[in-house]
């Protein structure tokens, strides 16, 4: 095998992997932002969940991509751990479609599939058609790469050293280890199974040896999800444990069958006699379907076992500055990432909003009755709000630099404007707390009437913030309508209290310094109402 053959093999592998990436990107662009609603509707029971996992994986030709998507969804709360079990089982079935398609030998028409997909991408401007054609172009390129790899390995039939190496795979442990390590390196079981089929087609490796490599490949494909889960929440890590358990249990079962019942391999060969490529495809399909059927009744138990293996750690101290929901991860697979990113930002923005609301309440309470501990809490929380503003902003800007659908891009831009408004509201809350400091320093006190007015302002602010606490496509119009009403009420209250304050000053019922502070409070009160209305309008623009 010369340098030309090696380069041809690597070039074929590159095309194979690039084709899968194109298909994944096409599906992400076509349906990635709808993936959340699709999964919510179709994972209501285990059978539907398995079917969803199988179909998605069959379309994108990669169980790794599907599993990484599931890990991201579990991490962001879009999917429960028990729902993930069924998707993972289905993904293992769906990934076998690549081997079956290779066995059908459609490589001859692969260039035609690729050129049709590319032609549609170039000459048809419809966005949806562009994304779908990307899937077909990727499929064609995938099989062109498969043909290149097969042709590059033909000279190995004459290599005695290589043929001797192939015979060592008859040892189950060696075969499983080689399959697992190789698949972990290239992070694609579809590609490694394809290479195994190309070897089998040359007659260099019999099915009795290939099955063990095949079992190892199913274990090796888990490495992608394991890497994706690094730095994520514990539930995401549990998802990868479930994936590993599935393939390890399946490997143990089928290795035992192959050793104790050698007639099993003879039976698989008899299904497609004289066709080693189809034999490997069938062995792969049988492995995953049978393992799924065996483990399907125990999916919930697998989730419970994963929780026992990785128990919840002690609750993280919320006083430590950190992003709780945003957990970006690097992966070559993009499917579902938009839905995950939007949900992460939404949850983190909600957390920031709750802190701002708490600071408004505490700042007014400090003004009504000064408390050193409460004042310290307000300052510490404001530091946290500024930290969240910076952290969320940086993440949102990084998302803007990538490719997203129009809907997701609009939502991300909306959240960017919302956190800016929340940060300004937080600043006004701090202003109110600082007025309390001034009142204490100057030894000033408000009258009972003013204290009642401050309490009413506090309740009005909290009502406005609460109105934007749970906004979705179904209630966004009502939220905006109520926000307009509340903002008008805030302006009316501001004008009313300002007039009353002027009357108190004229009658000498309050000190000039107190009057100045109260006027400043009214300004901050009114501006907080404006920013809340801005947020409600942004939510409307996002839908």
C-alpha positions as CSV (number, residue, x, y, z in Angstrom):
1,X,0.0,0.0,0.0
2,X,1.8,3.1,-1.3
3,X,1.6,6.8,-0.2
4,X,-1.0,7.4,-3.0
5,X,-3.3,4.7,-1.5
6,X,-2.9,6.2,2.0
7,X,-3.7,9.7,0.8
8,X,-6.7,8.2,-1.0
9,X,-7.9,6.5,2.2
10,X,-7.6,9.7,4.2
11,X,-9.3,11.7,1.5
12,X,-12.2,9.2,1.4
13,X,-12.5,9.4,5.2
14,X,-12.5,13.2,5.0
15,X,-15.3,13.1,2.5
16,X,-17.2,10.6,4.5
17,X,-17.0,12.7,7.7
18,X,-17.7,16.0,5.8
19,X,-20.8,14.4,4.2
20,X,-22.1,13.6,7.7
21,X,-21.4,17.1,8.9
22,X,-23.2,18.6,5.9
23,X,-26.3,16.4,6.7
24,X,-26.2,17.4,10.3
25,X,-25.9,21.1,9.5
26,X,-28.7,20.9,7.0
27,X,-31.0,19.2,9.5
28,X,-30.1,21.8,12.2
29,X,-30.9,24.7,9.8
30,X,-34.1,23.1,8.6
31,X,-35.5,21.9,12.0
32,X,-33.0,22.7,14.8
33,X,-35.1,25.6,16.3
34,X,-38.2,23.3,16.2
35,X,-36.4,20.4,17.8
36,X,-37.6,21.2,21.3
37,X,-41.3,21.1,20.4
38,X,-40.7,18.0,18.3
39,X,-39.1,16.1,21.2
40,X,-41.7,17.3,23.7
41,X,-44.5,15.9,21.6
42,X,-42.8,12.6,20.5
43,X,-41.0,11.5,23.7
44,X,-44.2,11.1,25.8
45,X,-43.6,7.3,25.9
46,X,-40.7,5.0,25.3
47,X,-41.8,3.6,21.9
48,X,-42.2,7.1,20.5
49,X,-38.9,8.1,22.0
50,X,-37.0,5.2,20.4
51,X,-38.6,6.0,17.0
52,X,-37.6,9.7,17.3
53,X,-34.0,8.8,18.1
54,X,-33.9,6.2,15.2
55,X,-35.4,8.6,12.6
56,X,-33.2,11.6,13.5
57,X,-30.1,9.4,13.5
58,X,-31.1,7.7,10.2
59,X,-31.4,11.2,8.6
60,X,-28.1,12.6,9.8
61,X,-26.2,9.3,9.6
62,X,-24.6,9.8,13.1
63,X,-25.6,8.5,16.5
64,X,-22.8,10.7,17.9
65,X,-24.6,13.8,16.6
66,X,-27.9,12.7,18.1
67,X,-26.4,11.7,21.4
68,X,-24.5,15.0,21.7
69,X,-27.8,16.8,20.9
70,X,-29.5,14.8,23.7
71,X,-26.7,15.6,26.1
72,X,-27.1,19.3,25.4
73,X,-30.9,19.1,25.8
74,X,-30.6,17.3,29.1
75,X,-28.0,19.8,30.3
76,X,-30.3,22.8,29.4
77,X,-33.5,21.2,30.9
78,X,-35.2,20.7,27.5
79,X,-35.3,17.0,28.1
80,X,-35.4,14.8,31.2
81,X,-32.9,12.0,31.9
82,X,-35.6,9.3,31.4
83,X,-36.7,10.8,28.1
84,X,-33.0,10.7,27.0
85,X,-32.8,7.0,27.6
86,X,-35.4,6.3,24.8
87,X,-33.7,8.7,22.3
88,X,-30.3,7.1,22.9
89,X,-31.7,3.6,22.3
90,X,-33.3,4.8,19.1
91,X,-30.1,6.5,18.0
92,X,-28.2,3.2,18.2
93,X,-30.8,1.6,15.9
94,X,-30.8,4.6,13.5
95,X,-27.0,4.6,13.1
96,X,-27.2,1.1,11.5
97,X,-28.9,2.7,8.4
98,X,-25.5,3.8,7.1
99,X,-24.2,0.2,6.9
100,X,-27.4,-0.9,5.3
101,X,-27.2,1.8,2.6
102,X,-23.5,0.9,2.0
103,X,-24.6,-2.8,1.6
104,X,-27.1,-1.7,-1.0
105,X,-24.1,-0.4,-3.1
106,X,-25.6,2.9,-4.1
107,X,-22.1,4.3,-4.5
108,X,-22.6,4.3,-8.3
109,X,-25.3,7.0,-8.1
110,X,-23.6,8.9,-5.2
111,X,-22.2,11.6,-7.5
112,X,-25.6,12.1,-9.0
113,X,-27.2,12.6,-5.5
114,X,-24.4,15.0,-4.6
115,X,-24.7,17.1,-7.8
116,X,-28.4,17.3,-7.5
117,X,-28.1,18.6,-3.9
118,X,-25.4,21.1,-4.8
119,X,-27.3,22.3,-7.8
120,X,-30.4,23.0,-5.7
121,X,-28.2,24.8,-3.2
122,X,-26.7,27.0,-5.9
123,X,-29.7,27.8,-8.1
124,X,-32.7,27.7,-5.8
125,X,-32.9,30.6,-3.4
126,X,-35.7,29.2,-1.2
127,X,-34.1,28.8,2.3
128,X,-35.9,25.6,3.3
129,X,-35.1,23.9,-0.1
130,X,-31.4,25.0,0.5
131,X,-31.3,23.3,3.8
132,X,-32.9,20.1,2.6
133,X,-30.7,19.9,-0.4
134,X,-27.7,20.2,1.9
135,X,-28.8,16.9,3.5
136,X,-28.9,15.2,0.1
137,X,-25.6,16.7,-1.0
138,X,-24.0,15.5,2.2
139,X,-25.4,12.0,1.6
140,X,-23.9,11.8,-1.9
141,X,-20.5,13.1,-0.6
142,X,-20.6,10.5,2.2
143,X,-20.9,7.6,-0.3
144,X,-18.3,9.0,-2.6
145,X,-15.9,9.0,0.3
146,X,-16.9,5.4,1.1
147,X,-16.0,4.3,-2.4
148,X,-12.6,6.1,-2.2
149,X,-11.8,4.3,1.0
150,X,-12.8,0.9,-0.4
151,X,-10.6,1.4,-3.5
152,X,-7.7,2.6,-1.4
153,X,-7.7,-0.5,0.7
154,X,-7.7,-3.0,-2.2
155,X,-3.9,-3.3,-2.3
156,X,-3.9,-4.5,1.3
157,X,-5.2,-7.9,0.0
158,X,-1.6,-8.5,-1.0
159,X,0.0,-7.5,2.4
160,X,0.8,-10.6,4.4
161,X,1.5,-8.5,7.6
162,X,-1.9,-6.9,7.3
163,X,-3.6,-10.2,6.8
164,X,-1.9,-11.6,9.9
165,X,-3.1,-8.6,11.8
166,X,-6.7,-9.3,10.7
167,X,-6.6,-12.8,12.1
168,X,-5.8,-11.5,15.6
169,X,-9.3,-10.0,15.7
170,X,-10.6,-13.5,16.2
171,X,-9.7,-12.9,19.9
172,X,-12.8,-11.1,21.2
173,X,-11.0,-8.7,23.6
174,X,-8.5,-7.6,20.9
175,X,-11.3,-7.0,18.3
176,X,-13.4,-5.1,20.8
177,X,-10.5,-3.0,21.9
178,X,-9.4,-2.2,18.4
179,X,-13.0,-1.3,17.3
180,X,-13.5,0.9,20.4
181,X,-10.2,2.8,20.1
182,X,-10.4,3.4,16.4
183,X,-14.0,4.7,16.7
184,X,-13.1,6.9,19.6
185,X,-10.3,8.5,17.6
186,X,-12.4,9.3,14.5
187,X,-15.5,9.9,16.7
188,X,-17.9,8.2,14.3
189,X,-19.2,4.6,14.4
190,X,-20.8,5.1,11.0
191,X,-17.4,5.8,9.5
192,X,-15.6,3.0,11.3
193,X,-18.3,0.5,10.4
194,X,-18.0,1.7,6.8
195,X,-14.3,1.1,6.9
196,X,-14.8,-2.4,8.4
197,X,-17.3,-3.1,5.5
198,X,-14.7,-2.0,3.0
199,X,-12.2,-4.4,4.5
200,X,-14.7,-7.2,4.5
201,X,-15.5,-6.5,0.8
202,X,-11.8,-7.3,0.0
203,X,-12.1,-10.6,1.8
204,X,-9.4,-9.7,4.3
205,X,-11.5,-10.1,7.5
206,X,-14.1,-12.8,8.0
207,X,-17.4,-12.1,9.8
208,X,-16.3,-14.3,12.8
209,X,-13.5,-11.7,13.5
210,X,-15.4,-8.6,12.3
211,X,-18.3,-9.0,14.8
212,X,-16.0,-8.3,17.7
213,X,-14.6,-5.2,16.1
214,X,-18.2,-4.2,15.4
215,X,-19.1,-4.5,19.1
216,X,-16.1,-2.4,20.1
217,X,-17.1,0.3,17.6
218,X,-20.5,0.7,19.4
219,X,-18.6,1.3,22.6
220,X,-16.1,3.7,21.0
221,X,-18.8,5.9,19.6
222,X,-19.7,7.0,23.2
223,X,-16.5,9.0,23.5
224,X,-18.0,11.9,21.5
225,X,-20.9,12.4,24.1
226,X,-18.4,11.9,27.0
227,X,-16.3,14.7,25.7
228,X,-19.3,16.9,25.0
229,X,-20.5,16.4,28.6
230,X,-17.3,17.7,30.2
231,X,-18.1,20.8,32.2
232,X,-21.8,20.2,32.0
233,X,-24.4,19.6,34.8
234,X,-24.5,16.2,36.4
235,X,-27.6,15.1,34.4
236,X,-25.8,15.6,31.1
237,X,-23.0,13.3,32.4
238,X,-25.5,10.7,33.5
239,X,-26.8,10.7,29.9
240,X,-23.4,9.6,28.6
241,X,-23.3,6.9,31.3
242,X,-26.6,5.5,30.0
243,X,-25.2,5.5,26.5
244,X,-22.1,3.6,27.7
245,X,-24.2,1.1,29.7
246,X,-26.4,0.4,26.6
247,X,-23.4,-0.5,24.4
248,X,-21.4,-2.3,27.1
249,X,-24.4,-4.5,28.0
250,X,-25.1,-5.2,24.4
251,X,-21.4,-6.1,23.8
252,X,-21.4,-8.5,26.7
253,X,-24.6,-10.2,25.6
254,X,-23.5,-10.6,21.9
255,X,-19.9,-11.6,22.7
256,X,-21.2,-14.3,24.9
257,X,-23.6,-15.5,22.1
258,X,-20.8,-15.5,19.5
259,X,-18.5,-17.5,21.7
260,X,-21.1,-20.0,23.1
261,X,-23.3,-20.2,20.1
262,X,-21.0,-20.1,17.0
263,X,-24.1,-21.0,14.9
264,X,-25.2,-17.4,15.3
265,X,-22.4,-16.1,13.0
266,X,-23.3,-18.9,10.5
267,X,-26.9,-17.8,10.6
268,X,-26.0,-14.1,10.0
269,X,-23.9,-15.2,7.0
270,X,-26.7,-17.3,5.6
271,X,-29.0,-14.2,5.4
272,X,-26.9,-12.7,2.6
273,X,-24.5,-15.5,1.5
274,X,-21.4,-14.3,-0.5
275,X,-22.0,-10.6,0.6
276,X,-19.7,-9.8,3.5
277,X,-20.7,-6.1,3.4
278,X,-24.3,-6.9,3.9
279,X,-23.4,-9.4,6.6
280,X,-21.7,-6.8,8.7
281,X,-24.6,-4.4,8.2
282,X,-27.0,-7.1,9.3
283,X,-24.9,-8.0,12.3
284,X,-24.8,-4.3,13.3
285,X,-28.5,-3.9,12.9
286,X,-29.3,-7.1,14.9
287,X,-27.0,-6.0,17.7
288,X,-28.7,-2.7,18.2
289,X,-32.3,-3.8,17.7
290,X,-32.0,-6.8,20.0
291,X,-30.1,-4.9,22.7
292,X,-32.8,-2.2,22.5
293,X,-35.6,-4.8,22.9
294,X,-33.8,-6.4,25.8
295,X,-33.2,-3.1,27.6
296,X,-36.4,-1.3,26.7
297,X,-38.3,-2.5,29.8
298,X,-35.4,-1.4,32.0
299,X,-34.8,2.1,30.6
300,X,-36.1,3.7,33.8
301,X,-33.8,1.4,35.9
302,X,-30.9,2.5,33.7
303,X,-31.7,6.2,34.5
304,X,-31.9,5.4,38.2
305,X,-28.6,3.5,38.1
306,X,-26.9,6.5,36.4
307,X,-28.1,8.7,39.2
308,X,-26.6,6.2,41.7
309,X,-23.3,6.2,39.8
310,X,-23.3,10.0,39.6
311,X,-25.2,11.2,42.6
312,X,-26.1,14.9,43.1
313,X,-23.3,16.9,44.6
314,X,-23.8,19.3,47.4
315,X,-25.8,22.3,46.2
316,X,-23.6,25.0,44.8
317,X,-23.4,28.2,46.9
318,X,-25.5,30.7,45.0
319,X,-23.3,33.5,46.5
320,X,-20.4,32.5,44.3
321,X,-20.5,34.4,41.0
322,X,-21.4,32.0,38.3
323,X,-23.6,31.3,35.3
324,X,-26.0,28.7,36.4
325,X,-27.7,27.7,33.1
326,X,-25.3,28.8,30.3
327,X,-23.0,25.9,29.8
328,X,-21.5,26.2,26.3
329,X,-19.6,23.2,24.9
330,X,-17.5,22.6,21.8
331,X,-18.7,20.0,19.4
332,X,-18.4,19.4,15.7
333,X,-22.1,18.5,15.7
334,X,-24.5,21.4,15.6
335,X,-27.9,19.7,15.5
336,X,-30.1,21.1,18.3
337,X,-27.5,23.6,19.5
338,X,-29.7,26.6,18.7
339,X,-32.6,25.3,20.8
340,X,-30.2,24.6,23.6
341,X,-28.5,28.0,23.4
342,X,-31.8,29.9,23.3
343,X,-33.1,28.0,26.3
344,X,-29.9,28.6,28.2
345,X,-30.0,32.3,27.6
346,X,-33.7,32.4,28.5
347,X,-33.2,30.7,31.8
348,X,-30.2,32.8,32.7
349,X,-32.1,36.0,31.8
350,X,-34.9,34.8,34.1
351,X,-32.4,34.3,36.9
352,X,-31.1,37.9,36.4
353,X,-34.6,39.3,36.3
354,X,-35.4,37.6,39.7
355,X,-32.3,39.1,41.2
356,X,-33.3,42.5,40.0
357,X,-36.8,42.1,41.4
358,X,-35.3,41.1,44.8
359,X,-33.0,44.1,44.8
360,X,-35.9,46.5,44.1
361,X,-37.8,45.0,47.0
362,X,-34.8,45.1,49.4
363,X,-33.7,48.6,48.2
364,X,-37.2,50.1,49.0
365,X,-37.2,48.2,52.4
366,X,-33.9,49.7,53.2
367,X,-35.3,53.1,52.4
368,X,-38.4,52.5,54.5
369,X,-36.5,51.1,57.5
370,X,-32.7,51.1,57.3
371,X,-31.0,47.8,57.9
372,X,-27.2,47.3,57.6
373,X,-27.3,43.6,56.7
374,X,-30.1,44.2,54.1
375,X,-28.1,47.1,52.6
376,X,-25.0,44.8,52.3
377,X,-27.1,42.2,50.5
378,X,-28.3,44.8,48.0
379,X,-24.7,45.7,47.2
380,X,-23.6,42.1,46.8
381,X,-26.6,41.2,44.6
382,X,-25.9,44.2,42.4
383,X,-22.4,42.9,41.9
384,X,-23.9,39.6,40.9
385,X,-26.3,41.3,38.5
386,X,-23.4,43.1,36.8
387,X,-21.6,39.8,36.5
388,X,-24.6,38.1,34.9
389,X,-25.0,41.1,32.5
390,X,-21.4,40.7,31.4
391,X,-21.5,36.9,31.2
392,X,-24.7,36.6,29.3
393,X,-23.7,39.4,27.0
394,X,-20.4,37.7,26.1
395,X,-22.2,34.4,25.4
396,X,-24.9,36.1,23.3
397,X,-22.3,37.9,21.3
398,X,-20.5,34.6,20.6
399,X,-23.8,33.2,19.4
400,X,-24.4,36.1,17.1
401,X,-21.1,35.3,15.3
402,X,-22.3,31.9,14.4
403,X,-25.0,30.7,12.0
404,X,-28.5,30.6,13.3
405,X,-32.0,30.5,11.9
406,X,-33.9,33.9,11.6
407,X,-36.2,33.0,14.5
408,X,-33.4,32.1,16.8
409,X,-31.3,35.1,15.8
410,X,-34.2,37.4,16.5
411,X,-34.7,35.8,20.0
412,X,-31.0,36.1,20.8
413,X,-30.9,39.8,19.8
414,X,-34.0,40.3,21.9
415,X,-32.4,38.8,25.0
416,X,-29.4,41.0,24.5
417,X,-31.6,44.1,24.7
418,X,-33.5,42.7,27.6
419,X,-30.4,42.1,29.8
420,X,-29.3,45.7,29.1
421,X,-32.7,47.0,30.4
422,X,-32.5,44.7,33.4
423,X,-29.0,46.0,34.2
424,X,-30.3,49.6,34.1
425,X,-33.3,48.7,36.4
426,X,-30.7,47.2,38.8
427,X,-28.8,50.5,38.7
428,X,-31.9,52.4,39.6
429,X,-32.5,50.0,42.5
430,X,-29.0,50.7,43.8
431,X,-29.7,54.4,43.5
432,X,-32.7,54.0,45.8
433,X,-30.5,52.1,48.3
434,X,-27.9,54.9,48.2
435,X,-30.6,57.4,48.9
436,X,-31.2,55.4,52.1
437,X,-27.5,55.8,52.9
438,X,-27.9,59.6,52.5
439,X,-30.9,59.7,54.7
440,X,-29.0,57.9,57.4
441,X,-25.9,60.1,57.0
442,X,-28.0,63.3,57.2
443,X,-30.1,61.9,60.0
444,X,-33.3,62.4,58.0
445,X,-36.6,60.6,58.3
446,X,-39.6,60.4,56.0
447,X,-43.1,61.0,57.3
448,X,-45.6,58.2,57.6
449,X,-47.4,59.4,54.5
450,X,-44.2,59.3,52.5
451,X,-43.4,55.8,53.8
452,X,-46.8,54.6,52.6
453,X,-46.1,56.2,49.2
454,X,-42.7,54.4,49.1
455,X,-44.4,51.1,49.9
456,X,-46.9,51.7,47.0
457,X,-44.0,52.4,44.6
458,X,-42.3,49.2,45.7
459,X,-45.4,47.2,45.0
460,X,-45.9,48.9,41.7
461,X,-42.4,48.1,40.6
462,X,-42.7,44.4,41.7
463,X,-46.0,44.1,39.8
464,X,-44.4,45.4,36.6
465,X,-41.4,43.0,37.0
466,X,-43.7,40.1,37.8
467,X,-45.7,40.8,34.6
468,X,-42.7,39.9,32.5
469,X,-41.6,36.9,34.5
470,X,-43.3,34.2,32.4
471,X,-43.7,35.3,28.8
472,X,-44.3,33.0,25.8
473,X,-45.8,33.1,22.4
474,X,-49.3,32.6,23.7
475,X,-49.4,35.4,26.3
476,X,-47.0,37.9,24.8
477,X,-49.7,40.3,23.6
478,X,-51.5,40.3,27.0
479,X,-48.1,40.8,28.7
480,X,-47.4,43.8,26.5
481,X,-50.9,45.3,27.0
482,X,-50.6,45.0,30.8
483,X,-47.1,46.4,30.7
484,X,-48.4,49.5,28.9
485,X,-51.1,49.9,31.5
486,X,-48.7,49.5,34.4
487,X,-46.2,52.0,32.9
488,X,-49.0,54.5,32.5
489,X,-50.0,53.9,36.1
490,X,-46.3,54.4,37.2
491,X,-46.3,57.8,35.4
492,X,-49.5,58.8,37.0
493,X,-48.2,57.8,40.5
494,X,-45.0,59.7,39.9
495,X,-46.9,62.9,38.9
496,X,-49.3,62.5,41.9
497,X,-46.6,62.0,44.5
498,X,-44.5,64.8,43.0
499,X,-47.4,67.2,43.5
500,X,-48.0,66.0,47.0
501,X,-44.3,66.5,47.8
502,X,-44.5,70.1,46.5
503,X,-47.4,70.8,48.8
504,X,-45.5,69.4,51.8
505,X,-42.5,71.6,50.9
506,X,-44.7,74.7,50.6
507,X,-46.3,74.0,54.0
508,X,-42.9,73.3,55.6
509,X,-43.9,69.7,56.5
510,X,-40.6,68.3,55.2
511,X,-37.0,69.4,55.1
512,X,-35.6,70.5,51.7
513,X,-33.0,67.7,51.8
514,X,-35.7,65.1,52.2
515,X,-37.6,66.7,49.4
516,X,-34.6,66.5,47.1
517,X,-34.1,62.8,47.9
518,X,-37.8,62.0,47.4
519,X,-37.8,63.8,44.0
520,X,-34.8,61.6,42.9
521,X,-36.6,58.5,44.1
522,X,-39.6,59.4,41.9
523,X,-37.2,59.8,38.9
524,X,-35.7,56.4,39.4
525,X,-39.2,54.9,40.0
526,X,-40.5,56.3,36.7
527,X,-37.4,55.1,34.7
528,X,-37.7,51.6,36.1
529,X,-41.2,51.5,34.7
530,X,-39.9,52.7,31.3
531,X,-37.3,49.9,31.2
532,X,-39.8,47.2,32.1
533,X,-42.0,48.4,29.2
534,X,-39.0,48.2,26.9
535,X,-38.5,44.6,28.0
536,X,-42.2,43.7,27.3
537,X,-41.8,45.3,23.8
538,X,-38.7,43.2,23.2
539,X,-40.5,40.0,24.0
540,X,-43.2,41.0,21.5
541,X,-40.6,41.6,18.8
542,X,-39.0,38.2,19.5
543,X,-42.1,36.3,18.6
